[in-house]
Amino acid sequence: MKKTIFAAGLAGLSLIALATPSLAVTHPRRAEVNARLANQDRRIHQERKEGDITAAQAKDLHQEDRGIRADERFDASQDNGHITKAEQHSLNQQENGVSQQIGH
């Protein structure tokens, strides 16, 4: 009897974990936004390493990217771990703004 209750509880926890929005990061729209953020992070580090931007500029760019990531997570939290096409478009527009600042 205890084994059955334990197994049922474990199965229930597994279902809750699967429904957790943080696990939905593999949603294609979220994955695309997050891949762009990761690429921008790499570009910021590269530009800083090459001396094309100052430490202060890199810090500001990273701060802007953190804000975009926070927006993405908030949007996803409102829709069961997904973002809409409109939200993706808005996030991409924000990323475009940061991207244009890198290396200028």
FENLINWO-V130042 format. One line per field, one symbol per residue. phi: phi as a letter, one per 40 degrees, with the letter a starting at -180 (. if undefined). psi: psi as a letter, one per 30 degrees, with the letter a starting at -180 (. if undefined). burial: + if it has 16 or more other C-alpha atoms within 10 Angstrom, else -. A space follows every 50 residues. Layout:
phi = ???
psi = ???
burial = ???
//
This chain:
phi = .cccccccccccccccccccdcccdcddccccccccccccdccccccccc gcbcccccccccccccccccccccdcccbfgbbcccccdccccccdccdc ccgb
psi = eeeeeeeeeeeeeeeeeffkeffgfgkeeeeeeeeeeeeeeeeeeeeeef gflleeeeeeeeeeeeeeeeeeeeeeffhhglkleeeeeeeeeeeeeeef fkg.
burial = --------------------+--++---++--++-++--++-+++-++-- --+---++--++-++--++--++-+++---+++---++--++--+--++- -++-
//
